[in-house]
Amino acid sequence: PAQPAAQQPAAQPVSQGDPARGKEAFITCAGCHGPEGKGVEGLGKDMTTSQWIKSQTDEQLLAFLKTGRPASDPLNTTGVDMPPKVGNPALTDAQLLDIIAYIHSIQQ
């Protein structure tokens, strides 16, 4: 017989975006987070091992990317502004969701 749902492992949420398109758009993020998302010291955090990213839904990450995080935010540990939409106001929600899907794909 099948196990009760409570005992089965939780399924990982499926990203709404396209990681292949997100990898291309990630160039916008690479200046601070590095071309592989491993971070640039003093600029951007390592995204491949971020527990914070793992804990966020696509919707939460989308809201975060649209807002950014100023250096004055107590949760900003780099002291460097993360501008809204990664400094590219032309990025659409769909493009940001592609970037989010790519970020999820590089997580370890």
All heavy atoms as an XYZ file, in Angstrom:
791
protein
N       0.833     -1.202      0.000
C       0.000      0.000      0.000
C       0.873      1.261      0.000
O       1.997      1.247      0.502
C      -0.819     -0.100      1.286
C      -0.192     -1.197      2.106
C       0.666     -2.006      1.198
N       0.333      2.311     -0.527
C       1.058      3.579     -0.599
C       1.225      4.177      0.794
O       0.391      3.966      1.671
C       0.298      4.565     -1.480
N       2.334      4.892      0.968
C       2.569      5.561      2.252
C       1.598      6.731      2.397
O       1.222      7.351      1.401
C       3.984      6.129      2.304
C       5.065      5.102      2.391
C       6.424      5.787      2.504
O       6.660      6.838      1.939
N       7.312      5.178      3.253
N       1.234      7.056      3.617
C       0.437      8.275      3.803
C       1.246      9.478      3.327
O       2.468      9.502      3.404
C       0.215      8.338      5.324
C       0.509      6.955      5.825
C       1.447      6.327      4.850
N       0.545     10.476      2.853
C       1.200     11.662      2.285
C       2.192     12.298      3.249
O       3.210     12.823      2.836
C       0.153     12.682      1.855
N       1.914     12.251      4.538
C       2.789     12.894      5.519
C       4.176     12.245      5.557
O       5.145     12.871      5.942
C       2.152     12.851      6.901
N       4.294     10.975      5.155
C       5.567     10.284      5.217
C       6.347     10.353      3.904
O       7.496      9.987      3.851
C       5.345      8.823      5.601
C       4.830      8.672      7.012
C       4.609      7.209      7.368
O       4.863      6.311      6.572
N       4.114      6.959      8.566
N       5.707     10.805      2.832
C       6.399     10.904      1.554
C       7.220     12.186      1.515
O       6.829     13.199      2.092
C       5.391     10.898      0.402
C       4.679      9.559      0.290
C       3.636      9.553     -0.811
O       3.373     10.560     -1.434
N       3.039      8.399     -1.029
N       8.382     12.165      0.839
C       9.187     13.382      0.773
C       8.443     14.480      0.034
O       7.698     14.214     -0.908
C      10.437     12.958     -0.004
C      10.143     11.622     -0.581
C       8.965     11.054      0.132
N       8.650     15.698      0.485
C       7.985     16.840     -0.145
C       8.591     17.089     -1.524
O       9.803     17.048     -1.694
C       8.140     18.082      0.727
N       7.741     17.344     -2.486
C       8.223     17.641     -3.834
C       8.753     19.075     -3.875
O       8.197     19.969     -3.234
C       7.079     17.486     -4.827
N       9.845     19.259     -4.610
C      10.391     20.602     -4.770
C       9.473     21.375     -5.709
O       8.990     20.825     -6.695
C      11.804     20.551     -5.362
C      12.817     19.955     -4.434
C      13.164     20.878     -3.276
O      12.369     21.690     -2.835
N      14.353     20.750     -2.779
N       9.221     22.665     -5.426
C       8.368     23.438     -6.320
C       9.030     23.579     -7.693
O      10.247     23.653     -7.796
C       8.248     24.794     -5.624
C       9.339     24.829     -4.619
C       9.713     23.418     -4.305
N       8.222     23.569     -8.704
C       8.721     23.720    -10.070
C       8.769     25.208    -10.392
O       7.795     25.923    -10.189
C       7.800     22.980    -11.067
C       8.247     23.213    -12.496
C       7.757     21.501    -10.740
N       9.921     25.665    -10.878
C      10.067     27.069    -11.220
C       9.161     27.422    -12.385
O       8.942     26.622    -13.288
C      11.519     27.391    -11.572
O      12.313     27.359    -10.422
N       8.686     28.655    -12.359
C       7.780     29.122    -13.393
C       8.521     29.561    -14.649
O       7.935     29.638    -15.719
C       6.955     30.299    -12.860
C       6.100     29.938    -11.678
C       5.443     31.156    -11.062
O       5.089     32.095    -11.748
N       5.301     31.148     -9.754
N       9.807     29.878    -14.510
C      10.569     30.393    -15.639
C      11.340     29.318    -16.373
O      11.279     28.136    -16.047
N      12.083     29.761    -17.388
C      12.901     28.878    -18.208
C      14.367     29.087    -17.838
O      14.918     30.168    -18.084
C      12.658     29.220    -19.677
C      13.485     28.365    -20.631
O      14.666     28.084    -20.328
O      12.963     28.003    -21.687
N      15.016     28.066    -17.242
C      16.400     28.248    -16.798
C      17.380     28.537    -17.946
O      18.362     29.239    -17.744
C      16.750     26.954    -16.076
C      15.670     25.991    -16.395
C      14.493     26.754    -16.883
N      17.116     28.031    -19.139
C      18.023     28.296    -20.265
C      17.976     29.778    -20.636
O      19.021     30.414    -20.834
C      17.657     27.424    -21.458
N      16.779     30.339    -20.721
C      16.664     31.785    -20.993
C      17.209     32.575    -19.806
O      17.825     33.625    -19.972
C      15.211     32.169    -21.264
C      14.710     31.744    -22.630
C      13.397     32.413    -22.986
N      12.374     32.276    -21.971
C      11.336     31.449    -22.039
N      11.175     30.664    -23.090
N      10.450     31.400    -21.069
N      16.984     32.055    -18.599
C      17.470     32.728    -17.402
C      18.981     32.794    -17.355
O      19.552     33.786    -16.894
N      19.647     31.751    -17.854
C      21.108     31.749    -17.868
C      21.623     32.886    -18.745
O      22.586     33.569    -18.392
C      21.630     30.404    -18.375
C      23.140     30.308    -18.364
C      23.623     28.939    -18.778
C      25.140     28.876    -18.659
N      25.654     27.551    -18.984
N      20.971     33.113    -19.881
C      21.366     34.218    -20.765
C      21.138     35.566    -20.082
O      21.981     36.454    -20.155
C      20.577     34.155    -22.068
C      20.919     32.970    -22.931
C      20.038     32.870    -24.167
O      19.437     33.889    -24.572
O      19.947     31.763    -24.734
N      20.000     35.715    -19.403
C      19.667     36.983    -18.745
C      20.489     37.202    -17.476
O      20.621     38.336    -17.009
C      18.173     37.020    -18.421
N      21.058     36.126    -16.921
C      21.827     36.210    -15.680
C      23.061     37.094    -15.839
O      23.612     37.568    -14.849
C      22.224     34.809    -15.198
C      22.866     34.787    -13.842
C      22.099     34.889    -12.691
C      24.244     34.674    -13.708
C      22.680     34.874    -11.435
C      24.842     34.658    -12.451
C      24.049     34.759    -11.316
N      23.466     37.374    -17.067
C      24.622     38.248    -17.303
C      24.427     39.577    -16.559
O      25.388     40.174    -16.094
C      24.858     38.462    -18.822
C      26.187     39.155    -19.064
C      23.732     39.235    -19.466
C      27.381     38.277    -18.826
N      23.180     39.997    -16.400
C      22.869     41.220    -15.663
C      23.281     41.101    -14.203
O      23.689     42.078    -13.584
C      21.348     41.519    -15.752
O      20.951     41.484    -17.115
C      21.006     42.856    -15.162
N      23.209     39.902    -13.653
C      23.509     39.642    -12.245
C      24.985     39.327    -12.010
O      25.481     39.430    -10.890
C      22.688     38.457    -11.744
S      20.945     38.485    -12.195
N      25.666     38.898    -13.076
C      27.013     38.352    -12.961
C      28.044     39.367    -12.467
O      29.046     38.980    -11.870
C      27.459     37.761    -14.297
N      27.803     40.649    -12.685
C      28.755     41.650    -12.224
C      28.993     41.583    -10.722
O      30.110     41.813    -10.258
N      27.962     41.246     -9.973
C      28.094     41.158     -8.516
C      28.099     39.712     -8.009
O      28.713     39.423     -6.983
C      26.962     41.920     -7.832
S      27.070     43.708     -8.042
N      27.386     38.842     -8.702
C      27.250     37.466     -8.217
C      28.152     36.492     -8.972
O      28.130     35.292     -8.679
C      25.787     37.022     -8.292
C      24.921     37.765     -7.327
N      24.910     37.504     -5.973
C      24.053     38.794     -7.511
C      24.066     38.327     -5.375
N      23.536     39.122     -6.283
N      28.938     36.992     -9.910
C      29.842     36.141    -10.662
C      29.138     35.395    -11.779
O      27.929     35.166    -11.710
N      29.875     35.008    -12.824
C      29.262     34.349    -13.975
C      28.629     33.001    -13.642
O      27.733     32.550    -14.341
C      30.424     34.191    -14.963
C      31.661     34.328    -14.145
C      31.309     35.195    -12.972
N      29.071     32.369    -12.564
C      28.501     31.080    -12.156
C      27.624     31.208    -10.909
O      27.217     30.205    -10.334
C      29.629     30.077    -11.926
C      30.420     29.788    -13.191
C      31.610     28.887    -12.931
O      31.882     28.539    -11.757
O      32.280     28.535    -13.918
N      27.375     32.457    -10.470
C      26.534     32.666     -9.299
C      27.211     32.388     -7.980
O      26.556     32.304     -6.941
N      28.537     32.258     -7.985
C      29.270     31.920     -6.761
C      29.660     33.149     -5.948
O      30.322     33.023     -4.920
C      30.503     31.085     -7.099
C      30.129     29.717     -7.645
C      31.352     28.870     -7.884
C      30.987     27.539     -8.498
N      30.561     26.553     -7.543
N      29.237     34.325     -6.391
C      29.485     35.552     -5.642
C      30.796     36.210     -6.024
O      31.702     35.581     -6.562
N      30.846     37.514     -5.759
C      32.053     38.317     -5.927
C      32.282     38.982     -4.582
O      31.417     39.717     -4.092
C      31.891     39.375     -7.043
C      33.096     40.290     -7.099
C      31.660     38.685     -8.392
N      33.421     38.709     -3.973
C      33.697     39.209     -2.632
C      33.466     40.708     -2.553
O      33.936     41.472     -3.386
C      35.129     38.873     -2.223
C      35.387     39.157     -0.754
C      36.749     38.664     -0.276
O      37.335     37.777     -0.917
O      37.207     39.186      0.747
N      32.716     41.120     -1.536
C      32.431     42.527     -1.312
C      31.330     43.090     -2.184
O      30.961     44.254     -2.033
N      30.790     42.283     -3.101
C      29.721     42.786     -3.975
C      28.437     41.978     -3.848
O      27.401     42.518     -3.498
C      30.176     42.785     -5.444
C      31.228     43.806     -5.813
C      31.633     43.648     -7.280
C      30.730     45.219     -5.568
N      28.506     40.688     -4.176
C      27.301     39.870     -4.179
C      27.548     38.507     -3.577
O      28.636     37.946     -3.681
N      26.529     37.987     -2.950
C      26.598     36.697     -2.257
C      26.639     35.522     -3.224
O      26.208     35.619     -4.368
C      25.363     36.535     -1.368
C      25.242     37.547     -0.266
C      26.189     37.200      0.814
C      25.797     37.902      2.100
N      26.518     37.427      3.214
N      27.127     34.398     -2.721
C      27.109     33.130     -3.441
C      25.661     32.659     -3.493
O      25.023     32.440     -2.466
C      27.990     32.109     -2.705
C      28.106     30.779     -3.426
O      27.235     30.449     -4.256
O      29.078     30.060     -3.137
N      25.143     32.536     -4.684
C      23.753     32.109     -4.854
C      23.631     30.588     -4.920
O      22.541     30.051     -4.769
C      23.180     32.727     -6.127
C      23.230     34.240     -6.110
S      22.866     34.913     -7.710
C      21.236     35.518     -7.382
N      24.734     29.895     -5.129
C      24.675     28.444     -5.299
C      24.446     27.718     -3.979
O      23.953     26.592     -3.971
C      25.953     27.898     -5.969
O      27.072     28.105     -5.105
C      26.201     28.551     -7.318
N      24.793     28.365     -2.877
C      24.660     27.719     -1.568
C      23.743     28.494     -0.615
O      23.686     28.181      0.562
C      26.044     27.557     -0.903
O      26.630     28.850     -0.755
C      26.951     26.660     -1.729
N      23.037     29.466     -1.129
C      22.216     30.334     -0.283
C      20.988     29.611      0.271
O      20.093     29.211     -0.482
C      21.763     31.560     -1.085
O      20.801     32.294     -0.351
N      20.956     29.469      1.582
C      19.781     28.889      2.234
C      18.595     29.846      2.119
O      17.446     29.416      2.056
C      20.076     28.574      3.706
C      21.050     27.423      3.882
C      20.564     26.143      3.228
O      19.439     25.708      3.414
N      21.429     25.538      2.423
N      18.880     31.151      2.101
C      17.799     32.131      1.976
C      17.090     31.940      0.642
O      15.860     31.910      0.587
C      18.337     33.564      2.105
C      17.239     34.569      2.029
C      16.413     34.944      3.034
C      16.826     35.296      0.875
N      15.496     35.871      2.578
C      15.742     36.094      1.251
C      17.268     35.340     -0.446
C      15.088     36.939      0.352
C      16.618     36.180     -1.332
C      15.539     36.971     -0.923
N      17.840     31.809     -0.458
C      17.217     31.604     -1.769
C      16.398     30.320     -1.753
O      15.264     30.295     -2.231
C      18.273     31.581     -2.896
C      18.855     32.982     -3.087
C      17.677     31.065     -4.203
C      20.024     33.053     -4.054
N      16.948     29.257     -1.175
C      16.228     27.978     -1.121
C      14.912     28.100     -0.362
O      13.966     27.378     -0.642
C      17.093     26.903     -0.466
C      18.202     26.412     -1.348
C      19.010     25.331     -0.643
C      20.192     24.938     -1.507
N      21.000     23.893     -0.916
N      14.856     29.015      0.591
C      13.654     29.141      1.428
C      12.562     30.002      0.790
O      11.455     30.074      1.320
C      14.026     29.727      2.789
O      14.312     31.117      2.687
N      12.859     30.632     -0.328
C      11.913     31.557     -0.949
C      11.174     30.906     -2.121
O      11.747     30.141     -2.883
C      12.649     32.802     -1.478
C      13.446     33.558     -0.440
C      12.577     34.148      0.638
O      11.702     34.965      0.374
N      12.814     33.724      1.870
N       9.905     31.273     -2.284
C       9.137     30.843     -3.454
C       9.508     31.731     -4.635
O      10.127     32.796     -4.465
C       7.624     30.984     -3.203
O       7.316     32.379     -3.052
C       7.175     30.201     -1.965
N       9.117     31.321     -5.829
C       9.351     32.161     -7.008
C       8.714     33.535     -6.816
O       9.311     34.550     -7.169
C       8.775     31.514     -8.266
C       9.646     30.396     -8.816
O      10.662     30.047     -8.185
O       9.306     29.874     -9.897
N       7.511     33.557     -6.250
C       6.815     34.828     -6.050
C       7.589     35.728     -5.076
O       7.689     36.939     -5.285
C       5.389     34.589     -5.539
C       4.462     33.984     -6.564
C       4.670     32.479     -6.775
O       5.265     31.801     -5.889
O       4.273     31.987     -7.840
N       8.124     35.137     -4.016
C       8.898     35.921     -3.051
C      10.191     36.444     -3.681
O      10.563     37.603     -3.472
C       9.224     35.078     -1.814
C       8.017     34.777     -0.958
C       8.303     33.731      0.099
O       8.965     32.725     -0.161
N       7.788     33.953      1.303
N      10.861     35.608     -4.459
C      12.088     36.050     -5.122
C      11.789     37.114     -6.170
O      12.548     38.076     -6.324
C      12.822     34.860     -5.740
C      13.485     33.927     -4.739
C      13.974     32.658     -5.434
C      14.631     34.611     -4.009
N      10.684     36.968     -6.877
C      10.291     37.973     -7.864
C      10.063     39.320     -7.181
O      10.572     40.351     -7.634
C       9.033     37.528     -8.616
C       8.495     38.512     -9.650
C       9.515     38.761    -10.763
C       7.180     37.995    -10.228
N       9.331     39.318     -6.074
C       9.097     40.557     -5.329
C      10.418     41.149     -4.849
O      10.628     42.369     -4.913
C       8.156     40.300     -4.154
N      11.343     40.302     -4.387
C      12.652     40.760     -3.922
C      13.433     41.412     -5.064
O      13.992     42.493     -4.912
C      13.443     39.595     -3.326
C      14.847     39.953     -2.948
C      15.108     40.681     -1.802
C      15.917     39.586     -3.745
C      16.406     41.036     -1.451
C      17.214     39.917     -3.407
C      17.457     40.648     -2.254
N      13.466     40.744     -6.224
C      14.213     41.293     -7.355
C      13.612     42.609     -7.843
O      14.336     43.506     -8.261
C      14.261     40.286     -8.506
C      15.122     39.050     -8.275
C      14.998     38.085     -9.445
C      16.573     39.430     -8.033
N      12.302     42.722     -7.773
C      11.652     43.960     -8.223
C      11.916     45.114     -7.260
O      11.922     46.267     -7.662
C      10.153     43.718     -8.398
C       9.864     42.827     -9.600
C       8.445     42.343     -9.639
C       7.475     43.415    -10.064
N       6.121     42.885    -10.311
N      12.160     44.793     -6.002
C      12.389     45.808     -4.980
C      13.870     46.096     -4.771
O      14.267     47.227     -4.541
C      11.783     45.337     -3.633
O      10.415     45.043     -3.838
C      11.926     46.388     -2.560
N      14.684     45.044     -4.814
C      16.110     45.184     -4.518
C      16.347     45.228     -3.021
O      15.444     44.982     -2.213
N      17.575     45.541     -2.641
C      17.910     45.657     -1.219
C      18.977     46.734     -1.069
O      20.123     46.538     -1.445
C      18.415     44.326     -0.669
C      18.768     44.429      0.827
C      19.115     43.099      1.429
N      17.876     42.394      1.744
C      17.801     41.096      1.978
N      18.870     40.343      1.932
N      16.654     40.538      2.265
N      18.582     47.882     -0.503
C      19.563     48.960     -0.333
C      20.632     48.592      0.701
O      20.405     47.759      1.575
C      18.716     50.141      0.145
C      17.484     49.537      0.738
C      17.260     48.231      0.013
N      21.765     49.218      0.575
C      22.867     48.976      1.517
C      22.438     49.282      2.950
O      22.961     48.698      3.893
C      24.080     49.802      1.128
N      21.480     50.193      3.114
C      21.014     50.575      4.451
C      20.119     49.529      5.107
O      19.848     49.608      6.304
C      20.262     51.908      4.373
O      19.119     51.774      3.523
N      19.653     48.530      4.353
C      18.806     47.479      4.908
C      19.646     46.636      5.865
O      20.725     46.174      5.505
C      18.278     46.607      3.766
C      17.295     45.540      4.219
O      17.520     44.912      5.278
O      16.311     45.318      3.507
N      19.177     46.414      7.101
C      19.948     45.617      8.066
C      20.248     44.198      7.583
O      21.211     43.588      8.031
C      19.066     45.589      9.313
C      18.022     46.613      9.126
C      17.938     46.932      7.668
N      19.437     43.661      6.659
C      19.679     42.324      6.134
C      20.726     42.316      5.018
O      21.161     41.261      4.587
C      18.373     41.709      5.624
C      17.298     41.481      6.689
C      16.021     40.955      6.068
C      17.804     40.534      7.768
N      21.132     43.494      4.566
C      22.166     43.585      3.536
C      23.516     43.468      4.230
O      23.935     44.355      4.960
C      22.055     44.910      2.783
C      23.060     45.033      1.662
O      24.186     44.570      1.769
N      22.645     45.694      0.591
N      24.192     42.372      3.998
C      25.470     42.122      4.684
C      26.685     42.474      3.841
O      27.814     42.330      4.292
C      25.569     40.645      5.115
O      25.454     39.818      3.953
C      24.473     40.292      6.110
N      26.465     42.950      2.602
C      27.590     43.326      1.750
C      27.891     44.818      1.831
O      28.989     45.227      1.484
C      27.325     42.980      0.275
O      26.216     43.754     -0.197
C      27.069     41.495      0.090
N      26.906     45.615      2.249
C      27.092     47.062      2.263
C      27.007     47.684      0.881
O      27.353     48.847      0.687
N      26.535     46.906     -0.103
C      26.402     47.372     -1.482
C      24.931     47.287     -1.875
O      24.279     46.273     -1.613
C      27.258     46.502     -2.434
C      27.076     46.919     -3.878
C      28.725     46.553     -2.039
N      24.421     48.354     -2.484
C      23.035     48.327     -2.946
C      22.817     47.210     -3.958
O      23.636     47.006     -4.854
C      22.672     49.647     -3.651
C      22.412     50.787     -2.695
O      22.020     50.542     -1.539
O      22.587     51.947     -3.120
N      21.695     46.501     -3.808
C      21.209     45.644     -4.880
C      20.032     46.398     -5.470
O      18.986     46.521     -4.830
C      20.756     44.278     -4.389
C      20.217     43.478     -5.550
S      19.943     41.781     -5.157
C      18.735     41.406     -6.415
N      20.215     46.966     -6.664
C      19.159     47.803     -7.223
C      17.937     46.995     -7.651
O      18.059     45.809     -7.976
C      19.825     48.454     -8.433
C      20.948     47.563     -8.794
C      21.376     46.870     -7.533
N      16.774     47.649     -7.666
C      15.579     46.968     -8.179
C      15.837     46.464     -9.602
O      16.521     47.118    -10.394
C      14.509     48.054     -8.179
C      14.982     49.044     -7.158
C      16.490     49.003     -7.218
N      15.297     45.302     -9.885
C      15.448     44.659    -11.194
C      16.908     44.585    -11.618
O      17.245     44.719    -12.787
C      14.607     45.359    -12.259
C      13.116     45.191    -12.039
C      12.336     45.671    -13.237
C      10.861     45.375    -13.046
N      10.090     45.740    -14.236
N      17.779     44.398    -10.652
C      19.209     44.229    -10.877
C      19.788     45.416    -11.652
O      20.771     45.278    -12.368
C      19.499     42.884    -11.609
C      20.928     42.455    -11.405
C      18.559     41.794    -11.192
N      19.147     46.572    -11.512
C      19.630     47.763    -12.192
C      19.175     47.875    -13.636
O      19.601     48.771    -14.353
N      18.324     46.964    -14.081
C      17.825     46.996    -15.458
C      16.303     47.111    -15.429
O      15.602     46.098    -15.424
C      18.256     45.735    -16.214
C      17.824     45.746    -17.672
O      17.060     46.599    -18.099
N      18.305     44.784    -18.420
N      15.767     48.347    -15.416
C      14.313     48.513    -15.314
C      13.534     47.919    -16.475
O      12.328     47.730    -16.381
C      14.132     50.031    -15.245
C      15.416     50.635    -15.674
C      16.483     49.602    -15.485
N      14.212     47.580    -17.570
C      13.523     46.998    -18.724
C      13.187     45.520    -18.530
O      12.400     44.961    -19.296
C      14.373     47.176    -19.980
N      13.781     44.862    -17.515
C      13.483     43.442    -17.295
C      12.015     43.253    -16.937
O      11.483     43.922    -16.053
C      14.360     42.863    -16.184
C      15.822     42.621    -16.522
C      16.585     42.183    -15.271
C      15.967     41.583    -17.616
N      11.368     42.318    -17.612
C       9.964     42.009    -17.351
C       9.857     40.965    -16.244
O      10.854     40.301    -15.910
C       9.294     41.446    -18.622
O       9.907     40.187    -18.931
C       9.423     42.407    -19.800
N       8.664     40.789    -15.721
C       8.448     39.736    -14.729
C       8.821     38.372    -15.313
O       9.425     37.548    -14.624
C       6.990     39.711    -14.254
C       6.667     40.841    -13.286
O       7.531     41.724    -13.052
O       5.535     40.845    -12.769
N       8.484     38.119    -16.574
C       8.801     36.842    -17.199
C      10.315     36.637    -17.261
O      10.807     35.532    -16.996
C       8.191     36.763    -18.596
N      11.061     37.679    -17.589
C      12.521     37.557    -17.637
C      13.092     37.325    -16.238
O      14.029     36.535    -16.066
C      13.138     38.804    -18.269
C      12.863     38.905    -19.758
C      13.246     40.261    -20.316
O      12.903     41.302    -19.760
N      13.968     40.237    -21.432
N      12.535     38.012    -15.248
C      12.989     37.804    -13.873
C      12.684     36.380    -13.419
O      13.497     35.761    -12.738
C      12.351     38.834    -12.933
C      12.819     40.280    -13.135
C      11.943     41.243    -12.334
C      14.282     40.446    -12.761
N      11.538     35.838    -13.807
C      11.207     34.451    -13.456
C      12.161     33.472    -14.150
O      12.502     32.434    -13.581
C       9.751     34.131    -13.790
C       8.739     34.750    -12.830
C       7.324     34.647    -13.403
C       8.811     34.110    -11.447
N      12.610     33.811    -15.360
C      13.616     32.981    -16.029
C      14.924     33.003    -15.232
O      15.569     31.966    -15.039
C      13.869     33.471    -17.456
C      12.703     33.218    -18.400
O      11.824     32.380    -18.079
O      12.661     33.862    -19.470
N      15.322     34.185    -14.770
C      16.542     34.304    -13.958
C      16.391     33.488    -12.674
O      17.309     32.768    -12.269
C      16.867     35.777    -13.659
C      17.296     36.501    -14.953
C      17.944     35.902    -12.585
C      17.409     38.015    -14.819
N      15.233     33.572    -12.052
C      14.971     32.811    -10.827
C      15.078     31.313    -11.107
O      15.684     30.565    -10.327
C      13.591     33.185    -10.241
C      13.639     34.619     -9.688
C      13.140     32.187     -9.179
C      12.275     35.233     -9.402
N      14.525     30.863    -12.229
C      14.617     29.437    -12.588
C      16.075     29.034    -12.770
O      16.492     27.950    -12.334
C      13.815     29.158    -13.866
N      16.877     29.893    -13.392
C      18.300     29.588    -13.558
C      18.997     29.523    -12.198
O      19.769     28.607    -11.939
C      18.972     30.632    -14.456
C      20.468     30.448    -14.498
C      21.028     29.328    -15.114
C      21.321     31.347    -13.876
C      22.409     29.121    -15.114
C      22.701     31.153    -13.874
C      23.223     30.034    -14.494
O      24.580     29.831    -14.496
N      18.700     30.477    -11.329
C      19.312     30.482     -9.997
C      18.978     29.194     -9.253
O      19.833     28.580     -8.631
C      18.876     31.736     -9.202
C      19.494     32.983     -9.826
C      19.280     31.608     -7.720
C      18.905     34.285     -9.308
N      17.727     28.764     -9.346
C      17.353     27.491     -8.714
C      18.148     26.325     -9.325
O      18.538     25.399     -8.617
C      15.856     27.217     -8.853
C      15.002     28.019     -7.929
N      15.198     28.071     -6.571
C      13.929     28.810     -8.170
C      14.290     28.858     -6.021
N      13.507     29.317     -6.974
N      18.410     26.394    -10.628
C      19.111     25.290    -11.292
C      20.578     25.186    -10.884
O      21.157     24.110    -11.025
C      18.983     25.424    -12.814
O      19.886     26.399    -13.331
N      21.174     26.264    -10.393
C      22.591     26.224     -9.995
C      22.767     25.983     -8.504
O      23.894     25.883     -8.021
C      23.355     27.505    -10.423
C      22.796     28.750     -9.752
C      23.366     27.638    -11.947
C      23.623     30.023     -9.975
N      21.659     25.885     -7.787
C      21.756     25.653     -6.343
C      22.280     24.255     -6.062
O      21.951     23.299     -6.748
C      20.398     25.848     -5.694
C      19.978     27.307     -5.700
C      19.670     27.775     -4.327
O      18.703     27.367     -3.762
N      20.506     28.642     -3.815
N      23.142     24.163     -5.043
C      23.740     22.880     -4.655
C      23.002     22.292     -3.469
O      22.432     22.958     -2.690
C      25.203     23.088     -4.299
C      25.980     23.629     -5.462
C      27.401     24.033     -5.082
O      27.840     23.875     -3.954
N      28.117     24.574     -6.027
